[in-house]
Amino acid sequence: MAIKPFPARVYALLGKFFHKEIVEWFDLFKKAYNALTAGLAASRIVATDASGNLEDVDDLTAWIASTDGHLTVADDGDGSVTIDLEDTWVDINIGGVSLGKGATAPDLVQVNGGAIYLPGFDGNATTEQLFGSIELDHFYKEGTIITPHVHWMPSTGNAGDVKWQLTYAFAVDGAVITAETTVSGITAAGGVAWDTKQTELGTIAGTGRKIEDQLLFRFFRIPTGDDTYGDDAVMATIGFHLEKDTIGSRTLSAK
């Protein structure tokens, strides 16, 4: 990787067209560059060591993996490597107005006197519900838990608790849909109208779950029993926190 000196006749020719200082500067640059790159091998990535000195990378897998656990690297043995990300969380969110409606869907209510309308789940005797589904995306860390949650607001300053509920099942290609399970969460309205809140709806077991599994759900409020807030609870979005361990999948339908 060294810069070789010019032949004497080239130096003489350069001297006719450039100041002597320029030729001397190039000579100094050449010496400095050669000192920095001495011992480096051609056709390799160049990095810096702990002291800031240049070094060539002779083990790409180990070099990529040396990132304090944020990446793990496996040599695939075919000239390629597989890079896995540090496990992180992502949130698949769906707006309440985008969910499917049935005969007992919540009305759209005006938010804080403005121009925005969102689903307002009744606080009297009526059970209101919406329906939806998501796919476990290709970045999903297979077999890990899923945590559903809802972002919402009380429509008045009255006190009381809101109990949100989610019934879910999984649909998997080539198999009968799983049995339905219901999870729920309770949050106090808090006494301040339109104060945004988040309610966690328990956890969904991830055992056996894989990418492309379809999570089907019914989201609802039964304003009796543990639910003691007597006014509309206004839904913004429902979300599902998933663990992520890769950017995507290596094939169209499998990790």
C-alpha positions in Angstrom: 0.0 0.0 0.0 3.1 2.3 -0.1 3.4 5.3 -2.4 6.5 4.7 -4.4 9.0 7.6 -5.2 8.9 9.3 -8.6 11.8 8.5 -10.9 14.4 11.3 -11.0 13.4 12.5 -14.4 9.8 13.0 -13.2 11.1 15.1 -10.2 13.1 17.2 -12.7 10.0 17.7 -14.9 7.8 18.6 -11.9 10.4 21.2 -10.9 9.9 23.0 -14.1 6.1 23.5 -13.6 5.7 23.6 -9.8 7.4 25.5 -6.9 10.0 23.5 -5.1 7.9 23.6 -2.0 5.1 21.7 -3.6 7.4 18.9 -4.7 8.9 18.8 -1.2 5.4 18.7 0.4 4.5 15.7 -1.8 7.6 14.0 -0.7 6.7 14.6 3.0 3.2 13.4 2.4 4.5 10.2 0.8 6.7 9.5 3.8 3.9 10.1 6.3 1.5 7.9 4.4 3.9 5.1 4.0 4.7 5.2 7.7 1.0 5.0 8.6 0.2 2.2 6.3 3.3 0.1 6.8 2.4 -3.5 7.3 -1.2 -3.2 6.1 -2.4 -5.9 3.7 -4.1 -5.1 0.4 -7.8 -5.8 -0.2 -8.7 -5.7 3.5 -10.8 -3.3 5.6 -8.7 -0.8 7.5 -9.7 0.0 11.0 -8.0 1.7 14.0 -6.8 -0.2 17.1 -7.2 0.8 20.7 -4.3 3.3 20.4 -5.8 4.9 17.2 -3.2 3.3 14.9 -4.3 1.8 11.6 -4.6 -1.9 11.2 -6.0 -4.3 8.6 -8.9 -6.5 9.6 -8.0 -10.2 9.1 -11.0 -11.7 10.8 -14.2 -9.8 9.6 -16.5 -11.9 11.8 -14.7 -11.1 15.0 -14.3 -7.5 14.1 -18.0 -7.0 13.5 -18.9 -8.8 16.7 -16.6 -6.7 18.9 -19.3 -4.1 19.6 -20.1 -4.6 23.3 -22.8 -7.2 22.6 -24.9 -5.0 20.3 -24.2 -7.4 17.4 -23.6 -11.1 17.1 -22.1 -12.6 14.0 -22.1 -16.1 12.7 -19.9 -17.3 9.8 -22.2 -19.1 7.3 -19.3 -21.0 5.8 -20.2 -19.9 2.2 -18.3 -16.6 2.2 -21.2 -14.7 3.9 -21.9 -13.9 7.5 -25.2 -13.6 9.4 -25.5 -10.5 11.6 -28.0 -10.5 14.5 -29.0 -7.3 16.2 -29.1 -6.8 20.0 -32.6 -7.6 21.1 -34.8 -4.5 21.0 -38.4 -3.7 21.2 -40.7 -2.4 18.5 -44.3 -1.3 18.7 -47.0 -2.2 16.1 -49.7 0.5 16.5 -53.1 0.7 15.0 -55.4 3.8 15.2 -58.7 3.2 16.8 -60.6 4.7 13.8 -58.9 2.1 11.6 -60.3 -1.0 13.4 -63.2 -3.0 12.2 -66.7 -2.2 13.5 -69.7 -4.4 14.3 -73.2 -3.7 15.6 -71.8 -2.4 18.9 -69.0 -0.2 17.8 -68.2 2.9 19.8 -69.4 6.3 18.4 -66.8 8.8 17.2 -66.6 11.6 19.8 -65.2 15.1 19.5 -61.8 15.3 21.2 -61.5 18.2 23.7 -63.8 20.5 21.6 -61.6 20.4 18.6 -61.8 19.1 15.0 -60.5 15.5 15.8 -62.9 12.6 16.4 -61.9 9.3 18.0 -63.8 6.2 19.2 -65.5 6.9 22.6 -66.2 3.7 24.5 -69.4 4.1 26.5 -69.3 4.3 30.3 -72.9 3.2 31.0 -74.3 -0.3 30.5 -73.3 -0.8 26.8 -70.5 -3.1 25.9 -68.7 -1.6 22.8 -66.1 -3.3 20.7 -63.7 -3.1 17.7 -61.9 -5.8 15.8 -58.5 -6.1 14.1 -55.5 -8.3 13.3 -51.8 -8.0 12.9 -49.0 -10.3 11.5 -45.9 -11.1 13.5 -43.4 -9.3 11.4 -40.2 -10.8 10.0 -38.1 -9.0 12.6 -40.0 -10.7 15.4 -37.9 -12.7 17.9 -39.7 -15.9 17.6 -41.1 -17.5 20.8 -41.0 -14.2 22.9 -43.9 -12.6 24.6 -46.2 -9.9 23.1 -47.5 -7.1 25.2 -50.7 -5.3 24.1 -51.5 -1.9 25.3 -54.0 1.0 24.6 -53.5 4.8 24.5 -56.6 6.6 25.6 -58.1 9.6 27.3 -61.0 10.2 29.7 -63.6 12.5 28.2 -64.5 14.2 31.6 -62.9 15.1 34.9 -64.9 12.5 36.8 -63.3 9.8 38.9 -63.4 6.0 38.3 -61.5 3.2 36.7 -61.5 2.0 33.1 -61.1 -1.7 32.4 -59.9 -2.4 28.8 -60.1 -6.0 27.5 -58.6 -7.8 24.6 -59.7 -11.3 23.3 -57.2 -12.8 20.9 -56.4 -15.9 18.9 -53.7 -17.0 16.4 -54.2 -18.1 12.9 -51.3 -20.1 11.4 -51.1 -21.4 7.8 -52.1 -25.0 7.6 -53.5 -25.2 11.2 -56.9 -24.6 12.9 -57.2 -21.3 14.6 -56.2 -21.4 18.3 -58.6 -21.1 21.2 -59.5 -17.5 22.3 -57.9 -16.0 25.3 -58.8 -12.7 27.1 -56.4 -10.3 28.8 -57.2 -7.0 30.4 -55.9 -3.9 32.2 -57.3 -1.3 34.6 -56.3 2.4 34.8 -57.8 5.2 36.8 -59.4 8.0 34.8 -57.5 10.4 37.0 -59.9 13.3 37.3 -58.5 15.4 34.4 -60.4 15.4 31.1 -58.3 14.5 28.0 -55.3 13.6 30.0 -53.6 10.9 27.8 -53.0 7.5 29.5 -51.6 4.1 28.6 -53.0 0.9 29.9 -51.0 -2.4 29.6 -53.2 -5.3 28.8 -51.2 -8.1 30.3 -49.0 -10.4 28.2 -49.6 -12.8 25.3 -47.5 -15.9 25.6 -45.0 -16.3 22.7 -44.3 -20.0 23.1 -44.4 -21.6 19.6 -45.1 -18.2 17.9 -43.2 -17.6 14.6 -43.1 -14.9 12.0 -46.2 -14.7 9.8 -48.5 -15.9 12.5 -51.7 -13.9 12.4 -52.8 -12.3 15.7 -56.6 -11.8 15.6 -58.3 -9.7 18.2 -61.4 -8.2 19.7 -60.9 -5.0 21.7 -63.7 -4.0 24.1 -64.9 -2.3 27.2 -67.6 -3.7 29.5 -68.6 -0.7 31.8 -69.6 -2.8 34.8 -67.9 -4.5 37.7 -64.3 -3.3 37.9 -65.0 -0.6 35.4 -66.4 2.3 37.4 -65.8 5.4 35.2 -69.2 6.5 34.0 -68.3 8.4 30.9 -66.7 7.9 27.4 -63.2 6.5 27.4 -61.7 7.7 24.2 -59.3 5.4 22.3 -56.4 6.8 20.3 -54.4 3.6 19.3 -53.9 0.0 20.3 -50.3 -1.3 20.2 -48.4 -4.5 20.4 -44.8 -4.5 21.8 -42.7 -7.2 20.2 -39.1 -8.2 20.7 -36.9 -7.7 17.6 -33.7 -9.7 17.0 -33.1 -9.3 13.3 -33.6 -6.8 10.5 -35.8 -9.3 8.7 -35.8 -12.9 7.6 -33.4 -14.8 5.3 -36.3 -16.4 3.3 -39.8 -15.2 2.4 -41.5 -17.2 5.2 -38.9 -18.3 7.7 -36.2 -16.8 9.8 
